[in-house]
Amino acid sequence: MQDRAEAGLVDPDKDDRAFDNGRSLISWSGHGTVTGMGSWRWPIPATSVAPDAVQALPAFLPSPDEVVCVPDVNGAIPATCSAITRTGRFTTSGPERLCAEQLQDGTARPRPRTPAHTAVTDAFSRPQQRIVLARAPVGAELDRAVEAIDEDLAAHRYYPPTGR
């Protein structure tokens, strides 16, 4: 990738619009070459001021009408096959059909089941840019990523289980 960037074949995406404006065939926004499976969790504090609403949320979010709305809100793929068929974007003739195909054929990869996911993602996305675009040394950049992850884990006491 470093050679391709040096040859001018990689758009540095300085305006965060390379994919949207057709300058790049791949979005570097987190999906990369495979489809991520699942989306962020919905953490709810134990001290919520609306316990009735909290109890209703797990039944409300996976309802078919709500699952169909998710792509319009966050751009994610619907979480159920029935919702995929109800949206034009992800059907066999839709513009985002590849994402749905990858989910259904097993190409998609689940995201790590850890609250450290955002720290891990950030730790590896920053060096990726420096490695590819600035030709930074791969080993040193990956070592820096490992250090950032270790710091996050230590700062959060290694994300101890909550007992739930």
Number of C-alpha atoms within 10 A of each C-alpha: 13 17 12 12 16 13 9 11 12 17 14 15 13 7 6 12 13 18 15 11 9 10 12 16 10 13 16 15 9 12 14 10 11 14 21 19 19 16 13 10 8 9 6 10 9 8 7 10 9 8 13 9 11 14 10 10 13 11 9 13 14 13 12 15 12 13 19 21 16 16 18 11 8 9 9 15 27 24 19 13 14 12 21 20 15 15 16 13 17 22 19 14 10 12 11 14 17 16 21 23 16 16 21 11 8 10 16 19 14 12 13 12 9 9 15 15 14 12 17 19 13 15 20 17 16 14 21 19 15 15 20 19 19 14 15 15 12 14 10 12 18 17 12 16 22 15 13 17 21 15 14 17 17 11 10 12 9 13 13 9 6 5 4 3
